[in-house]
Amino acid sequence: MSLLKREDWYDLTRTTNWTPKYVTEDELFPDEMSGARGISMEAWEEYDEPFKVTYPEYVSIQREKDSGAYSIKAALERDGFVDRADPGWVSTMQLHFGAIAVEEYAASTAEARMARFAKAPGNRNMATFGMMDENRHGQIQLYFPYANIKRSRKWDWAHKAIHTNEWAAIAARSFFDDMMMTRDSVAVSIMLTFAFETGFTNMQFLGLAADAAEAGDHTFSSLISSIQTDESRHAQQGGPSLEILVKNGKKDEAQQMVDAAIWRAWKLFSVLTGPIMDYYTPLESRKQSFKEFMLEWIVAQFERQLLDLGLDKPWYWDQFMQDLDETHHGMHLGVWYWRPTVWWNPAAGVSPEEREWLEEKYPGWNDTWGQCWDVITDNVVNGRMELTFPETLPTICNMCNLPIANTPGNKWNVKDYQLEYEGRLYHFSSEADRWCFQIDPERYKNHMNLVDRFLNGEIQPANLAGALKYMGLEPDVIGDDAHDYGWARAYQKKTNAA
């Protein structure tokens, strides 16, 4: 029996719109869930997904991916890589799993919203596969780290982190809930799949997969690669949505969603991926600097795609380009300084050789961030460890929920962008963060970051011990220097030689 070619029947089988008889179209696709924005059903039927897949193809491919990833894990389980891996790389995995695994599962809800309420049948079809993708991603990224709980309870935070009030978890939850759990299906397709997954998910998974392979962690590399190939498929849902919005006179609204999502994603990944690539990954295993990877996989890609879709570069693009040299260095320094408040052990990444690399990749690093690390190093070398821990709370941005930080030293430019709204004073780390709030203040006005909660009396006792209890961090979980300050020994030798 001969079979038809897929292109001869695919469009027919996935064109599942119909004229409802028992309810109205608005009841079947309520605008608050569909996000049709007054655009007709006929217009949404023009949605043409660039990545087409059928269910038999999907099942076959996914089975191969799972078989490959789990087989590699089983084969290498006895190798004991985690026991001999560089501690900075171990922290990379613990940070990644804690920040991402549960949110991958939550993303299946966002995909389900498109699968049910999108007026575009092609979007519904792709989202059905995307929903299964995200469920798989959550499961596999919880299964892999749990094999290591016998080594440290920090691995348990792969599941626990997002369910706590730890400050990084609050920041991640704020971003992902905003983008995935509280938007209509069209906004989800644009903010999640286009702005976030097309760029930033690729960055996290492509970059980590390459660095993992270089570090000898083939289990993690195969896991991340198998996930990234799914992301590259269902990340294609937002482009056709944008084309329809632009064609039907909704360019300004589409541009606003893209701009807000790109900025919010950038700020989260500046504390997640930036430190991992430039500080945690062993020097000999770094394929590219964070900035180089961003320029290749984010900047060039987004510029091309935005213009091709009829949109403009975000209005803050020049500031974004400047921040590639600065922001993640501040985030890294802050995480290391407040290391008792995280579930992983931050790697300082500032040995003499690493500082040479940082200066090469970021000219002027020694005159800015290096000055801060000079003071920290001097305190470590001379046994003044108490001076390497904080005594005060940072000012936290009311949008990204991360500390307000920027370049110190000879290029000092730290600034608090403020806004008073309905009698409350809000603090932001940039003009773009403040803009994200201003375009939809009702969405964000009641959110309380960790310092807001501290000042509101929700954290008792009002000290570090009370904060650690509030965040769910116990003594065997709280972070410390990943290399037990071994990077300072080279400086100690220099001091003794002098």
C-alpha positions in Angstrom: 0.0 0.0 0.0 1.5 3.3 -1.0 1.6 6.2 1.4 0.9 9.8 0.7 3.8 12.2 1.2 3.4 14.2 4.4 3.1 17.5 2.6 0.0 16.2 0.8 -2.0 15.6 4.0 -0.3 17.5 6.9 -2.2 20.8 6.6 -5.5 19.1 6.3 -5.0 17.0 9.4 -3.9 19.8 11.6 -6.5 22.4 10.4 -8.9 21.7 13.2 -11.0 24.9 13.4 -14.7 24.4 13.2 -17.9 26.5 13.5 -19.3 25.8 17.0 -23.0 25.1 17.3 -23.7 25.1 21.1 -21.5 28.0 22.2 -20.3 31.1 20.6 -16.8 31.5 19.3 -16.0 33.9 22.1 -17.1 31.4 24.7 -15.0 28.7 23.1 -12.0 30.9 22.8 -12.4 33.6 25.5 -10.1 36.5 24.8 -8.5 36.6 28.2 -7.1 33.1 27.4 -6.8 33.1 23.6 -5.4 36.6 23.3 -6.8 37.0 19.8 -6.8 40.8 20.2 -9.8 41.3 17.9 -8.1 39.4 15.0 -10.5 37.1 13.1 -10.4 33.3 13.2 -9.7 33.4 9.4 -6.6 35.5 10.0 -5.3 33.1 12.7 -5.8 30.2 10.3 -2.9 31.7 8.2 -0.5 30.7 11.0 2.2 28.6 9.3 4.5 26.8 11.7 8.0 26.5 10.2 8.8 23.2 12.1 6.3 20.5 11.2 6.1 17.2 12.9 3.6 14.3 13.1 2.8 12.2 16.2 4.5 9.0 14.9 7.6 11.0 14.1 7.5 12.7 17.4 7.2 9.5 19.4 10.0 7.8 17.4 12.4 10.7 17.8 11.7 11.2 21.5 12.2 7.6 22.2 15.6 7.7 20.6 16.5 10.8 22.6 15.5 9.3 25.9 17.2 6.0 25.2 20.4 7.8 24.3 20.4 10.0 27.4 19.5 7.4 29.9 21.8 4.8 28.3 24.8 7.2 28.6 23.9 7.9 32.2 23.7 4.2 33.0 27.0 3.5 31.3 28.9 6.3 33.0 27.2 5.9 36.4 30.1 3.7 37.7 32.7 6.2 36.4 32.1 8.5 39.4 32.6 11.7 37.4 30.9 13.8 40.0 33.3 12.6 42.7 36.3 13.8 40.7 34.8 16.7 38.8 36.0 20.3 39.4 33.9 21.7 42.3 33.0 24.7 40.1 31.4 22.4 37.6 29.5 20.5 40.3 28.1 23.8 41.4 27.2 24.6 37.8 25.0 21.5 37.7 23.4 22.1 41.1 22.6 25.7 40.2 21.2 24.7 36.8 18.9 21.9 38.1 17.6 24.0 40.9 16.7 27.0 38.8 15.4 25.1 35.7 14.0 21.6 36.4 10.7 22.4 38.1 10.2 25.5 35.8 10.5 23.1 32.8 7.5 21.2 34.2 5.6 24.4 34.8 6.2 25.3 31.1 4.0 22.4 30.2 1.1 24.5 31.6 2.0 27.4 29.3 2.1 25.0 26.4 -1.2 23.5 27.4 -2.8 27.0 27.4 -1.8 27.4 23.7 -2.9 23.8 22.9 -6.4 24.6 24.2 -7.0 28.3 23.6 -4.9 29.4 20.6 -7.1 30.2 17.7 -4.4 29.2 15.3 -4.7 25.4 14.7 -1.0 25.2 13.8 -0.2 26.7 17.2 -2.5 24.3 19.0 -0.8 21.4 17.2 2.7 22.5 17.9 1.8 23.3 21.5 0.5 19.8 22.1 4.0 18.4 21.3 5.6 21.3 23.3 3.5 20.3 26.3 4.9 16.8 26.2 8.4 18.2 25.6 8.3 20.2 28.8 6.9 17.4 30.9 9.8 15.2 29.7 12.3 18.0 30.4 11.0 18.3 34.0 11.2 14.6 34.6 14.6 13.9 33.2 16.2 16.9 34.9 14.9 15.7 38.2 15.9 12.1 37.7 19.5 12.8 36.8 20.5 14.9 39.8 18.7 12.7 42.3 21.3 10.0 41.7 23.7 12.3 43.5 21.7 13.0 46.7 23.9 10.4 48.4 26.8 12.8 47.8 25.1 16.0 49.1 21.7 17.3 50.0 22.4 20.3 47.7 21.3 18.0 44.8 17.8 17.7 46.5 17.3 21.4 45.6 16.8 20.4 42.0 13.2 19.8 43.1 13.1 21.9 46.3 14.5 25.3 45.2 11.6 26.7 43.3 9.2 25.8 46.1 11.2 27.9 48.6 11.6 31.6 49.4 15.4 31.5 48.7 16.1 34.8 46.9 17.3 33.3 43.6 14.2 31.1 43.5 12.0 34.1 44.1 13.7 35.9 41.1 13.3 32.8 38.9 9.7 32.2 40.0 8.8 35.9 39.4 10.1 35.8 35.9 8.7 32.4 34.9 5.3 32.9 36.5 4.9 36.2 34.7 5.8 34.8 31.3 4.2 31.3 31.5 1.4 31.2 34.1 -0.4 34.5 33.8 -0.5 35.3 30.1 -2.9 34.5 27.2 -1.9 32.0 24.6 -0.6 34.6 22.1 1.5 36.3 24.7 2.9 33.0 25.8 3.8 32.1 22.2 5.7 35.4 21.9 7.2 35.9 25.3 8.0 32.3 26.1 8.7 30.6 22.8 10.1 33.4 20.7 11.8 35.9 23.1 12.9 33.4 25.8 13.3 30.0 24.2 14.6 31.0 20.8 17.5 32.9 22.4 18.1 32.4 26.0 17.1 28.7 26.3 19.4 28.0 23.4 22.2 29.9 25.2 21.8 28.0 28.4 21.6 24.5 26.8 24.0 25.0 23.9 26.6 26.7 26.0 26.3 24.3 28.8 26.4 21.3 26.5 29.6 22.5 24.9 31.3 23.3 28.2 30.1 20.0 29.7 31.7 18.0 26.9 34.9 19.9 27.4 34.8 19.3 31.1 34.4 15.5 30.5 30.8 15.4 31.8 29.3 13.5 28.9 26.2 12.5 31.0 25.2 16.1 31.5 26.2 17.0 27.9 23.9 14.3 26.4 21.1 15.3 28.8 21.2 19.0 27.9 21.6 18.3 24.2 18.6 16.1 24.1 16.5 18.9 25.7 17.9 21.6 23.4 16.7 19.8 20.3 13.2 19.9 21.7 13.5 23.6 22.5 14.6 24.4 19.0 11.4 22.9 17.6 8.7 24.3 19.9 10.5 27.6 20.1 9.2 28.3 16.6 5.7 28.9 17.8 6.1 32.6 18.4 7.3 33.7 15.0 4.1 33.0 13.1 2.1 34.7 15.9 4.2 37.8 15.5 3.7 37.8 11.8 -0.1 37.7 12.2 0.0 40.5 14.8 2.1 42.8 12.6 0.0 42.1 9.5 -3.2 43.0 11.4 -2.0 46.3 12.8 -0.7 45.1 16.3 3.0 45.8 15.8 3.3 48.1 18.8 1.7 45.6 21.1 3.9 42.8 19.7 7.0 44.9 20.0 6.2 45.7 23.7 5.8 42.0 24.6 9.1 41.1 22.8 11.0 44.0 24.5 9.7 43.2 28.0 10.4 39.4 27.7 13.9 39.8 26.2 14.9 42.2 29.0 13.5 40.1 31.8 15.1 37.0 30.4 18.4 38.8 30.1 18.5 39.9 33.7 17.7 36.3 35.0 20.4 34.7 32.8 22.9 37.3 33.8 22.9 35.7 37.3 22.4 32.1 36.0 24.5 31.6 32.9 27.0 34.5 33.1 28.7 33.3 36.3 28.6 29.7 35.1 30.4 30.4 31.8 32.9 33.0 33.0 33.7 31.8 36.6 32.4 28.3 37.4 33.5 26.4 34.4 37.1 25.3 34.7 39.4 27.6 32.7 40.6 24.9 30.3 37.0 23.9 29.5 35.7 27.3 28.5 34.7 27.3 24.9 33.7 31.0 24.8 33.2 33.9 27.2 29.7 34.7 28.2 29.8 37.9 26.1 31.1 36.1 23.1 28.4 33.5 23.3 25.7 36.2 23.8 26.9 38.1 20.7 26.9 35.0 18.6 23.7 33.3 19.8 21.5 36.1 21.1 22.4 39.5 19.6 23.0 38.4 16.0 20.1 36.0 16.1 17.5 38.4 17.6 18.6 41.3 15.4 18.1 39.2 12.3 14.8 37.6 13.4 13.2 40.8 14.7 13.9 42.7 11.4 12.7 39.7 9.3 9.4 39.7 11.2 8.9 43.5 10.7 9.8 44.5 14.3 12.5 46.8 15.5 15.4 46.2 17.9 14.3 46.8 21.5 14.6 50.5 22.4 17.2 49.6 25.1 19.4 47.7 22.7 22.5 50.0 23.2 22.2 49.6 27.0 21.8 45.8 26.6 25.0 45.7 24.5 26.9 47.7 27.2 25.5 45.4 29.9 27.1 42.4 28.3 30.4 43.7 29.5 29.2 44.5 33.0 26.1 43.0 34.6 27.0 39.3 35.1 30.3 40.3 36.8 28.3 42.2 39.4 25.8 39.3 39.8 28.7 36.9 40.3 30.4 39.0 42.9 27.2 39.4 44.8 26.3 35.7 44.7 29.8 34.8 46.0 29.7 37.5 48.7 26.3 36.4 49.9 27.2 32.7 49.4 25.5 31.5 52.6 22.2 32.4 51.0 22.4 30.0 48.0 22.1 26.2 47.7 25.3 25.8 45.7 28.9 26.6 46.3 29.9 29.6 44.2 33.3 29.4 42.5 35.2 32.6 42.9 37.0 32.0 39.5 39.7 34.6 40.2 43.0 32.7 40.4 45.9 34.6 38.7 45.4 32.6 35.5 41.6 33.2 35.5 42.1 36.9 36.1 44.3 37.0 33.0 41.6 35.4 31.0 38.9 37.8 32.3 41.1 40.8 31.5 41.6 39.4 28.0 37.9 38.8 27.4 36.7 42.0 29.2 39.4 44.7 28.9 39.4 46.8 32.0 38.2 44.0 34.3 41.2 44.4 36.7 40.5 48.1 37.1 36.9 47.5 38.0 35.8 44.2 39.3 39.4 43.3 40.0 39.7 46.0 42.6 36.8 44.4 44.6 38.5 41.0 44.3 41.8 42.5 45.4 40.2 43.4 48.7 38.5 40.1 49.1 41.7 38.2 48.3 43.7 40.2 50.8 41.2 39.4 53.5 41.3 35.7 52.6 45.1 35.6 52.5 45.4 37.3 55.8 42.8 35.2 57.6 40.2 38.0 57.9 37.4 35.7 56.7 34.7 37.6 58.6 35.3 40.5 56.2 34.4 38.3 53.2 30.8 38.0 54.4 28.1 40.7 54.3 26.7 42.6 57.2 24.0 44.5 55.4 21.2 43.8 52.9 21.6 44.8 49.3 19.0 47.0 47.5 17.0 44.7 45.3 15.3 45.6 42.1 11.5 45.5 42.2 11.4 44.0 38.7 14.2 41.4 38.3 14.3 40.7 42.1 18.1 40.7 41.9 20.5 43.1 43.7 21.1 46.5 42.1 24.7 46.2 40.9 26.8 47.6 38.3 30.5 48.5 37.5 32.7 49.5 40.5 36.2 50.9 40.5 37.4 53.3 37.9 34.1 53.0 35.9 31.7 53.4 38.8 28.2 53.7 37.5 25.9 52.1 40.1 22.5 53.8 40.1 19.1 53.2 41.7 16.3 54.0 39.3 13.3 54.9 41.4 9.5 55.2 40.9 6.7 56.2 43.2 3.4 54.5 42.4 0.3 54.7 44.6 2.4 55.9 47.5 5.0 53.1 47.4 8.6 53.8 46.4 10.0 51.2 44.0 13.6 50.6 43.2 14.9 49.4 39.9 18.4 48.4 38.6 18.0 50.0 35.2 15.7 52.2 33.1 14.5 49.1 31.2 13.5 47.4 34.5 11.5 50.4 35.5 9.9 50.5 32.0 8.8 46.9 32.4 6.9 48.0 35.5 5.5 51.1 34.0 3.9 49.4 31.0 1.8 47.2 33.4 2.0 48.4 37.0 -1.1 46.6 38.1 0.6 43.3 37.3 3.7 44.0 39.5 2.7 46.5 42.1 2.0 44.1 45.0 5.0 41.8 44.5 7.4 41.8 47.5 11.1 40.9 46.9 13.1 39.4 49.7 14.3 42.7 51.2 10.7 44.0 51.1 9.6 41.0 53.1 12.5 41.6 55.5 11.6 45.2 56.1 7.9 44.2 56.4 8.7 42.0 59.4 8.0 38.7 57.7 11.4 37.4 58.4 12.1 36.6 62.1 14.5 37.0 63.7 15.6 39.9 61.6 19.1 38.7 61.0 21.0 36.2 58.8 19.8 33.2 60.8 16.2 34.3 60.4 16.7 34.9 56.7 18.3 31.4 56.2 15.4 29.8 58.0 12.9 31.8 55.9 14.7 30.7 52.7 14.8 27.0 53.8 18.6 26.8 53.8 20.0 24.4 56.4 23.7 24.2 57.6 24.5 21.3 55.2 23.0 23.1 52.2 24.2 26.7 52.6 26.8 27.7 50.1 30.5 28.4 50.6 33.5 28.8 48.3 33.4 25.9 45.8 37.2 25.4 45.9 37.6 26.0 49.7 39.5 29.2 48.9 42.2 27.2 47.1 42.4 30.0 44.5 43.9 32.2 47.2 46.9 30.0 47.8 48.7 31.4 44.7 48.4 34.8 46.2 49.5 33.5 49.6 52.7 32.2 48.0 53.3 35.6 46.4 52.8 37.3 49.8 55.2 34.9 51.5 57.8 35.2 48.8 57.7 39.0 49.1 
